[in-house]
Amino acid sequence: MSAMTLLLLRIFVSAFLAILFLQSGIDKLVDRQGNLGWLKGHFAKSSLASMVPLLLGLLTLLELAAGLLSVIGFLALIFAHYSTIAFYGAVMSAIAIIALFFGQRMAKEYAGAAILVPYFLVTLVAIYVLGT
């Protein structure tokens, strides 16, 4: 693989993760009550029901950290061809997706859990290309 191809892969995957997690994290900040209401219903019959507000806060922090690291990493890749920050953004993204996957499985929302698999695969690719 050429150096230019690898750089483009790094840039595009960092942009993808930045958009994905900044939008999701910001939405959780802007519409916290709406998200909280939906999640309380979603987890009403699970063992996580009593922890929804805490878990929403933690997930929001994970998503914002993943998005911010990815956008800073994206800029570092463009201007300095430096991939370490974007790598940590991808790692935080993987942690956030695993948290989401865990929640979907606990809520017995198997279709929702399955939808996360392609995002997780992209994130694993990101970790690989950014870590080399």
Buried (B, 14 or more C-beta within 10 A) or exposed (E): EEEEEBBEBBBBBBBBBBBBBBEBBBBBEEEBEEBBEEBBEBBEEBEBBEEBEEBBEEBBBBBBBBBBBBBBBBBBBBEEEBBEBBBBBBBBBBBBBBBBBEBBBBBEBEEBBEEBEEBBEBBBEBBEBBEE
